[in-house]
Amino acid sequence: MNQSVNTETPTSFLSVNNIEVVYSHVILVLKGVSLDVPKGGIVALLGANGAGKTTTLKAISNLLHAERGEVTKGSILLNGEAVHKLTPNELVTRGCIQVMEGRRCFAHLTIEENLLTGAFTRRDGKAAIARDLELVYDYFPRLRERRESTAGYTSGGEQQMCAIGRALMSRPSMILLDEPSMGLAPQIVEEIFTIVKDLNEKEGVSFLLAEQNTNMALRYARYGYILENGRVVMDGDAKSLSENEDVKEFYLGISDGRRKSFRDGKHYRRRKRWLA
């Protein structure tokens, strides 16, 4: 019996195509950045501080205008539709939301009040919102314990969990997660990344994850892009990137199985250029 084979490649849920971003009409920050995030995928956006990771996320979530930035070239497609003219609120209703670097909780509100602000754009009733609040507490039991605590007096890890939980309350299809490990203890970082993996596998939420912690990001992502000076200089599946000698030496500080010193890393950074 002849069996037909489906040779079509799945379309990306998010597709960023050759975008350029300019600040204040003169400062070119992103230079032809392209990336794809498949539906149900976890994709890592890697690079040193200042490489352009946060700008890329803000370009997707349409938050650049508040900082006098704009996408001047290229396209951004969400589920096949151009979204560059949508407001951030409209993008949230389409299922894409950003969790900002540095948590950005409302410090004067309780944890639960913070979570409920994430449902601001929803119109499906109080019962559905209450069910999703319980779902958030199931994924983040610590937030249930601290639900009546003022967010500004909780720990950094609890605030990061609150920020992710608040994003979940919008019922997103995709979360743009910016530097979730910043300033947190390794044990808390591990806990948060494990929850991200569970949300991806059990709830089908796609993630574009901007991270300086390359080792951690590549453990949980399936594909990665490396940015340097506003350009994508390397991409590939997470396993191949984590085994790449340049990546290990440049980002993980490991050469020939030995961890390099910070001084060696700085020398390597000056010596090695990704682009010819």
RODO-2510 file (C-alpha; in nm, 4 decimals, decimal comma):
residues 276
     n   res          X          Y          Z
     1     m     0,0000     0,0000     0,0000
     2     n     0,1320     0,3417    -0,0926
     3     q     0,1437     0,5833     0,1957
     4     s     0,1517     0,9569     0,1398
     5     v     0,4261     1,1420     0,3210
     6     n     0,3656     1,4923     0,4489
     7     t     0,6702     1,6898     0,3401
     8     e     0,5401     2,0283     0,4511
     9     t     0,7437     2,1984     0,7188
    10     p     0,5438     2,3418     1,0071
    11     t     0,5044     2,7169     0,9995
    12     s     0,6539     2,9178     1,2823
    13     f     0,4235     3,0630     1,5437
    14     l     0,6557     3,3641     1,5651
    15     s     0,8689     3,4715     1,2713
    16     v     1,1072     3,7673     1,2879
    17     n     1,2418     3,8488     0,9435
    18     n     1,5501     4,0656     0,8895
    19     i     1,4481     4,3446     1,1282
    20     e     1,6456     4,6576     1,1990
    21     v     1,5809     4,8708     1,5073
    22     v     1,6841     5,2351     1,5407
    23     y     1,6730     5,4452     1,8588
    24     s     1,6269     5,8233     1,8468
    25     h     1,6315     5,8087     1,4633
    26     v     2,0092     5,7620     1,4529
    27     i     2,1316     5,4710     1,6702
    28     l     2,1196     5,1395     1,4840
    29     v     2,0826     4,8668     1,7481
    30     l     1,9574     4,5573     1,5614
    31     k     2,1017     4,4809     1,2181
    32     g     1,9059     4,2277     1,0146
    33     v     1,7914     3,9981     1,2968
    34     s     1,5879     3,6931     1,1946
    35     l     1,4565     3,4130     1,4139
    36     d     1,1694     3,1667     1,4364
    37     v     0,9816     3,0138     1,7272
    38     p     0,7682     2,7086     1,6465
    39     k     0,4355     2,6562     1,8172
    40     g     0,5003     2,4796     2,1460
    41     g     0,8745     2,5438     2,1336
    42     i     1,1312     2,6900     2,3712
    43     v     1,3877     2,9020     2,1880
    44     a     1,6828     3,0716     2,3574
    45     l     1,8128     3,4131     2,2560
    46     l     2,1676     3,4269     2,3888
    47     g     2,4368     3,6889     2,4119
    48     a     2,6330     3,9134     2,6424
    49     n     2,4913     4,2230     2,8069
    50     g     2,4221     4,4825     2,5358
    51     a     2,4063     4,2322     2,2507
    52     g     2,0477     4,3277     2,1624
    53     k     1,8418     4,0578     2,3343
    54     t     1,6054     4,2900     2,5222
    55     t     1,5648     4,5149     2,2179
    56     t     1,4642     4,2121     2,0118
    57     l     1,1954     4,1165     2,2630
    58     k     1,0666     4,4745     2,2831
    59     a     1,0524     4,4930     1,9045
    60     i     0,8283     4,1848     1,9051
    61     s     0,6049     4,3086     2,1900
    62     n     0,5838     4,6627     2,0474
    63     l     0,7346     4,8284     2,3546
    64     l     1,0048     5,0204     2,1675
    65     h     0,8147     5,3455     2,1218
    66     a     0,8302     5,4223     2,4942
    67     e     1,2089     5,4375     2,4540
    68     r     1,2129     5,6297     2,1235
    69     g     1,2888     5,3162     1,9285
    70     e     1,1275     5,1752     1,6152
    71     v     1,1538     4,8868     1,3722
    72     t     1,2688     5,0490     1,0473
    73     k     1,3075     4,7416     0,8300
    74     g     1,1875     4,3811     0,8131
    75     s     0,8722     4,2139     0,9440
    76     i     0,7396     4,0407     1,2548
    77     l     0,4690     3,7771     1,2068
    78     l     0,2660     3,6117     1,4811
    79     n     0,0735     3,3093     1,3625
    80     g     0,1289     3,4294     1,0060
    81     e    -0,0043     3,7824     1,0602
    82     a     0,2000     4,1027     1,0731
    83     v     0,1817     4,2570     1,4191
    84     h     0,4078     4,5631     1,3995
    85     k     0,1092     4,8024     1,3959
    86     l    -0,0624     4,6495     1,6992
    87     t    -0,0478     4,8080     2,0432
    88     p     0,1061     4,6013     2,3246
    89     n    -0,2468     4,5446     2,4621
    90     e    -0,3686     4,4157     2,1268
    91     l    -0,0691     4,1851     2,1054
    92     v    -0,1546     4,0422     2,4481
    93     t    -0,5075     3,9651     2,3275
    94     r    -0,3453     3,7800     2,0352
    95     g    -0,1621     3,5610     2,2847
    96     c     0,1871     3,7130     2,3059
    97     i     0,3119     3,8794     2,6251
    98     q     0,6512     3,9875     2,7574
    99     v     0,7869     3,9333     3,1077
   100     m     1,0249     4,2224     3,1516
   101     e     1,3794     4,2067     3,2821
   102     g     1,3955     4,2848     3,6532
   103     r     1,0509     4,1384     3,7371
   104     r     0,8633     4,4748     3,7394
   105     c     0,5960     4,3734     3,9910
   106     f     0,3647     4,6384     4,1335
   107     a     0,5454     4,6766     4,4639
   108     h     0,2501     4,8262     4,6573
   109     l     0,0035     4,5517     4,5553
   110     t    -0,0242     4,2040     4,7039
   111     i     0,0947     3,9013     4,5127
   112     e    -0,2640     3,8065     4,4273
   113     e    -0,3516     4,1592     4,3171
   114     n    -0,0454     4,1525     4,0899
   115     l    -0,1587     3,8236     3,9387
   116     l    -0,5087     3,9547     3,8744
   117     t    -0,3735     4,2540     3,6811
   118     g    -0,2567     4,0008     3,4240
   119     a    -0,6199     3,9233     3,3406
   120     f    -0,6981     4,2876     3,2575
   121     t    -0,7511     4,2219     2,8844
   122     r    -0,9729     3,9159     2,9340
   123     r    -1,3479     3,9154     2,8776
   124     d    -1,4343     3,5546     2,9642
   125     g    -1,5765     3,6104     3,3127
   126     k    -1,4734     3,5844     3,6772
   127     a    -1,5101     3,2059     3,6968
   128     a    -1,2548     3,1468     3,4193
   129     i    -1,0150     3,3960     3,5771
   130     a    -1,0529     3,2246     3,9166
   131     r    -0,9734     2,8863     3,7571
   132     d    -0,6575     3,0256     3,5996
   133     l    -0,5550     3,1863     3,9282
   134     e    -0,5713     2,8422     4,0887
   135     l    -0,3675     2,7039     3,7986
   136     v    -0,0985     2,9645     3,8626
   137     y    -0,0947     2,8706     4,2316
   138     d    -0,0611     2,5041     4,1350
   139     y     0,2528     2,5837     3,9336
   140     f     0,3841     2,8286     4,1926
   141     p     0,2892     2,6950     4,5386
   142     r     0,5073     2,9589     4,7020
   143     l     0,2822     3,2303     4,5568
   144     r    -0,0201     3,0667     4,7182
   145     e     0,1562     3,0925     5,0529
   146     r     0,2414     3,4587     4,9918
   147     r    -0,0804     3,5604     4,8137
   148     e    -0,1662     3,8301     5,0725
   149     s     0,1920     3,9592     5,1026
   150     t     0,2869     4,2964     4,9560
   151     a     0,4937     4,2156     4,6449
   152     g     0,7607     4,4728     4,7240
   153     y     0,8464     4,2846     5,0432
   154     t     0,8838     3,9418     4,8835
   155     s     1,2084     3,7846     4,7635
   156     g     1,3522     3,8237     4,4153
   157     g     1,2593     3,4665     4,3300
   158     e     0,9008     3,5169     4,4464
   159     q     0,8753     3,8363     4,2420
   160     q     1,0031     3,6530     3,9330
   161     m     0,7439     3,3804     3,9885
   162     c     0,4804     3,6511     4,0311
   163     a     0,5821     3,8158     3,7033
   164     i     0,5561     3,4874     3,5136
   165     g     0,2292     3,4011     3,6879
   166     r     0,0884     3,7431     3,5991
   167     a     0,1733     3,6776     3,2342
   168     l    -0,0009     3,3390     3,2539
   169     m    -0,3191     3,5102     3,3698
   170     s    -0,3544     3,6611     3,0210
   171     r    -0,3802     3,3037     2,8828
   172     p    -0,0859     3,3468     2,6444
   173     s     0,0211     3,1241     2,3604
   174     m     0,3699     3,2735     2,3800
   175     i     0,5753     3,4348     2,6556
   176     l     0,8784     3,6519     2,5817
   177     l     1,0878     3,5959     2,8933
   178     d     1,3706     3,8438     2,9535
   179     e     1,6617     3,7419     3,1802
   180     p     1,4648     3,5276     3,4284
   181     s     1,7829     3,4233     3,6119
   182     m     1,9111     3,7738     3,6789
   183     g     2,0054     3,8307     4,0423
   184     l     1,8664     3,4983     4,1656
   185     a     2,0300     3,2145     4,3565
   186     p     2,1116     2,9049     4,1458
   187     q     1,8535     2,6901     4,3278
   188     i     1,5760     2,9424     4,2527
   189     v     1,6889     2,9701     3,8897
   190     e     1,6662     2,5913     3,8556
   191     e     1,3167     2,5962     4,0052
   192     i     1,1959     2,8675     3,7676
   193     f     1,3375     2,6996     3,4575
   194     t     1,1759     2,3710     3,5604
   195     i     0,8393     2,5468     3,5861
   196     v     0,8960     2,7040     3,2429
   197     k     0,9545     2,3548     3,1030
   198     d     0,6361     2,2261     3,2699
   199     l     0,4307     2,5172     3,1333
   200     n     0,5646     2,4439     2,7876
   201     e     0,4964     2,0712     2,8014
   202     k     0,1668     2,0692     2,9943
   203     e     0,0037     2,3979     2,8886
   204     g     0,1539     2,4296     2,5406
   205     v     0,2979     2,7762     2,6030
   206     s     0,5780     2,8738     2,3632
   207     f     0,8772     3,0632     2,5026
   208     l     1,1342     3,2968     2,3537
   209     l     1,3896     3,3167     2,6311
   210     a     1,6516     3,5936     2,6416
   211     e     1,9325     3,4866     2,8766
   212     q     2,2936     3,5562     2,9618
   213     n     2,3083     3,2243     3,1504
   214     t     2,3887     3,0277     2,8365
   215     n     2,4433     2,6941     3,0103
   216     m     2,1052     2,7023     3,1844
   217     a     1,9154     2,8270     2,8787
   218     l     2,0571     2,5568     2,6504
   219     r     1,9597     2,2857     2,9003
   220     y     1,5926     2,3746     2,8626
   221     a     1,5621     2,5250     2,5140
   222     r     1,5381     2,3208     2,1959
   223     y     1,6939     2,5775     1,9658
   224     g     1,9079     2,8846     2,0172
   225     y     2,0251     3,2040     1,8504
   226     i     2,3375     3,3920     1,9568
   227     l     2,3425     3,7697     1,9242
   228     e     2,6489     3,9888     1,9167
   229     n     2,6408     4,3631     1,8508
   230     g     2,2852     4,3475     1,7224
   231     r     2,3379     4,0604     1,4769
   232     v     2,2619     3,6890     1,4872
   233     v     2,6060     3,5334     1,4576
   234     m     2,5176     3,1680     1,5168
   235     d     2,2105     2,9494     1,5551
   236     g     2,1288     2,5824     1,5857
   237     d     1,9631     2,3199     1,8015
   238     a     2,0467     2,3502     2,1698
   239     k     2,2576     2,0343     2,1846
   240     s     2,4831     2,1346     1,8955
   241     l     2,5285     2,4856     2,0381
   242     s     2,6167     2,3533     2,3833
   243     e     2,8773     2,1234     2,2257
   244     n     3,0205     2,3880     1,9929
   245     e     3,3789     2,4684     2,0923
   246     d     3,3438     2,8392     2,0154
   247     v     3,0299     2,8654     2,2267
   248     k     3,1895     2,6731     2,5128
   249     e     3,4968     2,8948     2,5112
   250     f     3,3233     3,2249     2,4395
   251     y     3,0155     3,1923     2,6621
   252     l     3,0750     2,9077     2,9052
   253     g     3,4412     2,9874     2,9722
   254     i     3,5477     2,6284     2,8998
   255     s     3,8348     2,5322     2,6690
   256     d     3,9564     2,1747     2,6178
   257     g     3,7521     2,0649     2,9165
   258     r     3,9036     2,3302     3,1467
   259     r     3,7202     2,6339     3,2787
   260     k     3,8948     2,9516     3,1700
   261     s     3,9495     3,2511     3,3914
   262     f     3,7604     3,5750     3,3372
   263     r     4,0877     3,7366     3,2209
   264     d     4,1300     3,4628     2,9563
   265     g     3,7693     3,5144     2,8498
   266     k     3,8254     3,8874     2,7992
   267     h     4,1346     3,8147     2,5911
   268     y     3,9388     3,5618     2,3859
   269     r     3,6609     3,8129     2,3314
   270     r     3,9081     4,0594     2,1842
   271     r     4,0804     3,7930     1,9768
   272     k     3,7876     3,5953     1,8407
   273     r     3,5307     3,7501     1,6084
   274     w     3,2219     3,5564     1,5047
   275     l     3,1912     3,7304     1,1704
   276     a     3,4680     3,7382     0,9150
***
